[in-house]
């Protein structure tokens, strides 16, 4: 993809060309992460104190607006160009019968995304987000991680690159989602690889598997953890060995957003697993993110707690696709609109007591 460049209010130059071509480069990109603009954060905090409302009357919306202002480098920001991206990949481990749906559904759902027929299409339109779909070698599933690493180093880096390149430097908010039969199995394996606890602590019903398939899913995850036990101390290897192309691409996109200083709303269990890898490599790597929602996949709440993320919404969603994150765009838009659009006490001629 040709490189595209842009600038933010901070003057930071951005490009769609990632600064890495190998795993060592990914580690380097994670070791040198931009910070929020301290002046913008301070300015937003000061402005918030003057708005026509009692102190803290807008609750968490105030915190969100100040957080957003810092990352955008503007004490009175606007939120006008959100982007949603759905990454799709197929998993070799799906052949173990860990999903309620056959692997062909991934391709079918990608077509549905392109035909504007999915929930994420509707939610993206509802909140003014530019949506794109990135299908990653759907005719070439990852390897079964109970037998070998899911991805070669080259495939892993290519997926991270695809994620980075999919992020528009002109976006002012990012939501990433996924489609891939079997990917809750990979997400659970990643969580167990990062945090311990084995399959029992992280494997849920995903797409709605029955008791027999749930037991099989747990056995598959435990087998994968055993096969790759020697590599579980390295978060990037956890992702490469137990993940999928779409999960690695989400990691790459979230990393790109950090370098572009684009705030990110995290989606559900699978997206959070992709993000957790970055945080495990570099504590603080997810400071530019908020959790859009807590899903009905039971382990999602536990993972958010590990990351110290309080979800904006809790609606029993378990669809994926970025749907919960997209829905939370409305919350952040409301926070920014109030912060930047409200009058101060002085402007409104209202006594502040």
C-alpha positions in Angstrom: 0.0 0.0 0.0 1.4 3.4 -0.9 2.5 5.5 2.0 0.2 8.4 3.1 1.3 11.2 5.3 -0.5 13.7 7.5 0.0 15.9 10.5 -1.9 16.4 13.8 -2.1 19.6 15.8 1.1 18.5 17.6 3.0 18.6 14.3 3.8 14.8 14.5 4.4 13.4 11.1 2.5 10.2 10.4 2.8 7.5 7.7 1.0 4.3 6.8 4.4 2.7 6.2 5.3 0.8 9.4 8.7 1.3 11.0 9.4 -2.4 11.1 10.0 -5.3 8.8 10.7 -8.0 11.3 10.0 -9.0 14.9 13.0 -7.0 16.3 11.5 -4.0 14.6 8.1 -4.6 16.2 9.9 -4.7 19.6 11.7 -1.4 18.8 8.3 0.2 17.8 7.0 -0.8 21.2 10.0 0.6 23.1 9.6 4.1 21.7 6.0 5.2 22.1 4.6 8.8 21.8 3.0 10.3 24.9 -0.1 12.5 25.2 0.4 16.3 24.9 0.8 17.5 28.5 -0.2 21.1 27.6 -3.3 20.0 25.8 -4.3 17.8 28.8 -3.7 20.6 31.2 -5.6 23.0 29.0 -8.6 20.6 28.8 -8.6 20.1 32.5 -8.6 23.9 33.1 -11.4 24.4 30.6 -13.4 21.6 32.1 -13.4 23.5 35.5 -15.0 26.5 33.9 -17.9 24.9 32.1 -21.5 25.6 33.0 -22.1 22.6 35.3 -21.4 21.6 38.9 -17.9 20.0 39.4 -17.8 16.4 38.1 -21.5 16.6 37.1 -20.8 14.9 33.8 -19.0 12.1 35.6 -16.7 9.9 33.5 -17.5 12.0 30.4 -15.2 14.7 31.8 -12.3 12.2 32.2 -12.8 10.9 28.7 -12.8 14.4 27.1 -9.6 15.3 28.9 -8.0 12.0 27.9 -9.0 12.5 24.3 -7.8 16.1 24.2 -4.3 15.0 25.4 -3.9 12.4 22.7 -5.2 14.8 20.0 -3.0 17.6 21.2 -5.9 20.1 21.4 -7.4 21.4 24.6 -10.7 21.9 22.8 -10.8 19.0 20.3 -13.4 17.8 17.8 -14.2 14.2 17.0 -15.1 14.1 13.3 -13.2 11.3 11.6 -13.6 8.0 13.4 -12.5 4.9 11.6 -13.6 1.3 12.1 -11.6 -1.7 10.6 -12.7 -5.3 10.5 -9.8 -7.8 10.1 -10.6 -11.3 9.0 -8.6 -14.5 9.2 -9.0 -18.2 9.3 -7.7 -20.5 12.0 -6.3 -24.0 11.5 -7.3 -24.9 15.0 -11.0 -24.6 13.9 -10.6 -28.1 12.4 -10.6 -29.4 16.0 -14.3 -28.5 16.3 -14.0 -25.6 18.7 -16.6 -23.4 17.0 -20.4 -23.6 16.4 -19.8 -22.6 12.8 -17.8 -24.0 9.9 -14.7 -22.1 8.7 -16.5 -21.1 5.4 -18.5 -18.6 7.4 -15.5 -16.3 7.6 -15.5 -15.8 3.8 -19.3 -15.4 3.8 -19.3 -12.8 6.5 -16.5 -10.8 4.7 -18.9 -10.7 1.7 -21.6 -9.5 4.1 -19.4 -6.7 5.4 -18.7 -5.6 1.8 -22.4 -5.7 1.1 -23.2 -3.5 4.0 -25.2 -6.2 5.7 -23.6 -6.7 9.2 -24.1 -5.0 12.5 -20.8 -3.2 12.3 -21.8 -1.6 9.0 -24.9 -0.2 10.6 -23.1 1.0 13.8 -20.3 2.6 11.7 -22.8 4.6 9.7 -24.8 5.5 12.8 -21.8 7.2 14.4 -20.2 8.6 11.2 -17.3 6.2 11.1 -15.4 5.3 7.9 -15.4 1.5 7.8 -13.0 -0.8 6.0 -12.5 -4.6 5.8 -9.1 -6.3 5.5 -9.2 -10.0 4.7 -5.9 -11.8 5.4 -5.2 -14.9 3.4 -8.6 -16.5 4.0 -7.7 -19.4 1.7 -4.6 -20.1 3.8 -5.6 -20.7 7.5 -3.0 -20.5 10.2 -1.5 -23.7 11.4 -3.1 -25.7 14.1 -1.4 -24.3 17.2 -1.6 -27.7 19.0 0.9 -28.9 16.4 3.1 -25.9 15.6 3.2 -22.2 15.8 0.1 -20.7 14.3 2.2 -18.3 12.2 5.7 -18.3 10.8 7.7 -15.2 11.7 7.1 -13.9 8.1 3.4 -14.4 8.3 3.2 -12.8 11.8 5.1 -9.7 10.7 3.0 -9.5 7.5 -0.2 -9.5 9.6 1.2 -6.8 11.9 2.2 -4.7 8.8 -1.4 -5.1 7.4 -2.8 -3.9 10.6 -0.6 -0.8 10.7 -1.2 0.0 7.1 -5.0 -0.1 7.5 -5.0 2.8 9.9 -5.7 6.2 8.3 -3.3 8.8 9.7 -6.2 11.3 9.2 -8.5 9.4 11.6 -9.2 11.0 15.0 -10.5 7.8 16.6 -10.0 4.1 15.9 -12.1 1.0 16.5 -10.8 -2.4 15.4 -12.8 -5.6 15.1 -12.4 -9.1 13.7 -14.0 -12.0 12.0 -12.5 -15.5 12.1 -14.1 -18.8 13.0 -12.2 -20.2 15.9 -10.7 -17.0 17.1 -12.2 -17.0 20.6 -10.1 -20.2 21.1 -7.0 -18.3 20.0 -7.9 -15.3 22.2 -8.4 -17.6 25.2 -5.0 -19.2 24.5 -3.3 -15.8 24.3 -4.9 -14.8 27.6 -3.8 -17.9 29.3 -0.3 -17.6 27.8 0.0 -14.0 29.1 -1.7 -14.4 32.5 -1.6 -18.1 33.4 -4.6 -19.9 34.7 -4.9 -22.5 32.0 -7.9 -23.0 29.7 -10.4 -23.3 32.6 -9.9 -19.6 33.5 -10.2 -18.2 30.0 -12.2 -20.4 27.6 -15.9 -19.6 27.1 -18.6 -20.6 24.7 -17.6 -18.1 22.0 -20.0 -18.4 19.2 -22.3 -20.6 21.4 -20.8 -24.0 21.5 -22.4 -26.8 23.5 -21.0 -28.5 26.5 -19.1 -31.2 24.5 -17.5 -28.6 22.2 -16.7 -26.4 25.2 -14.8 -29.3 26.8 -13.0 -29.9 23.5 -12.1 -26.2 23.2 -10.6 -26.2 26.7 -8.6 -29.3 25.9 -7.3 -27.7 22.7 -6.2 -24.6 24.5 -4.4 -26.6 27.3 -2.7 -28.7 24.6 -1.5 -25.6 22.8 -0.2 -24.1 26.0 1.8 -27.2 26.7 3.2 -27.4 23.2 4.5 -23.8 23.4 5.3 -23.7 27.1 8.9 -22.7 26.5 7.9 -19.5 24.6 5.1 -18.2 26.9 7.5 -15.7 28.6 7.6 -13.6 25.4 4.3 -11.9 24.6 5.0 -11.5 20.9 5.7 -15.2 20.7 2.5 -15.9 22.5 0.7 -14.0 19.8 2.6 -15.6 17.0 2.3 -19.1 18.2 -1.3 -19.1 19.6 -3.0 -16.2 17.7 -4.3 -15.6 14.2 -3.6 -13.2 11.4 -6.6 -11.0 12.2 -5.6 -10.9 15.9 -2.0 -9.9 15.0 -3.4 -7.3 12.6 -5.4 -5.7 15.4 -2.3 -5.5 17.4 -0.5 -3.8 14.6 -3.4 -1.3 14.1 -3.5 -0.4 17.8 0.3 0.1 17.8 0.0 2.3 14.7 -2.7 4.3 16.4 -0.4 4.9 19.3 2.4 6.2 17.0 -0.2 8.4 15.2 -1.6 9.6 18.6 -5.1 8.4 17.6 -7.2 7.3 20.5 -8.6 3.8 20.4 -11.8 2.2 21.7 -11.2 -1.4 22.3 -13.9 -3.9 21.4 -14.6 -7.3 23.0 -12.6 -10.4 24.1 -10.6 -11.0 21.0 -9.7 -7.4 20.4 -8.7 -7.0 24.0 -6.5 -10.1 23.7 -4.7 -8.5 20.8 -4.2 -5.3 22.8 -3.1 -7.2 25.9 0.0 -8.5 24.0 1.2 -4.9 23.5 0.7 -4.0 27.2 2.5 -7.2 28.2 5.5 -6.1 26.1 5.5 -2.5 27.2 3.5 -1.4 30.3 1.6 1.7 29.3 1.3 0.7 25.7 -2.5 1.0 25.9 -2.7 4.4 27.6 -4.3 5.7 24.3 -7.1 3.2 24.6 -10.4 2.8 26.5 -12.6 -0.3 26.8 -15.7 0.2 24.8 -17.7 -2.5 26.5 -17.5 -5.6 28.5 -18.9 -8.6 26.5 -20.9 -11.6 27.5 -17.8 -13.7 27.0 -17.1 -14.3 30.7 -13.3 -14.0 30.5 -13.5 -10.6 28.9 -14.2 -8.9 32.3 -11.2 -10.7 33.8 -8.9 -9.5 31.0 -10.1 -5.9 31.4 -9.3 -6.1 35.1 -5.8 -7.3 34.3 -5.4 -4.3 32.0 -7.0 -1.8 34.5 -9.7 -0.9 32.0 -13.2 0.1 33.1 -15.7 -0.6 30.2 -17.9 2.2 29.0 -20.9 -0.1 28.3 -22.2 -3.4 29.5 -25.0 -4.6 27.2 -24.4 -8.4 27.0 -22.9 -8.1 23.5 -20.8 -11.0 22.2 -20.8 -10.4 18.4 -17.3 -9.2 17.8 -16.7 -7.3 14.5 -15.9 -4.2 16.5 -19.6 -3.8 17.3 -19.3 -2.9 21.0 -16.4 -0.5 20.3 -18.4 1.2 17.5 -21.4 1.6 19.7 -19.2 3.3 22.3 -18.1 5.9 19.7 -21.4 7.7 20.7 -20.3 7.9 24.3 -16.9 9.5 23.4 -18.5 11.8 20.9 -20.9 13.0 23.6 -18.0 13.6 25.9 -16.0 15.6 23.4 -19.1 17.6 22.3 -19.9 18.6 25.8 -16.4 19.5 26.6 -15.7 21.5 23.5 -19.2 22.9 22.8 -20.4 24.0 26.2 -20.1 27.6 27.3 -18.0 28.6 30.3 -19.6 30.4 33.2 -18.0 33.7 32.0 -19.2 33.1 28.4 -22.8 32.3 29.4 -23.0 35.1 32.0 -23.8 32.5 34.7 -22.6 32.8 38.2 -20.3 30.0 39.3 -21.0 30.6 43.0 
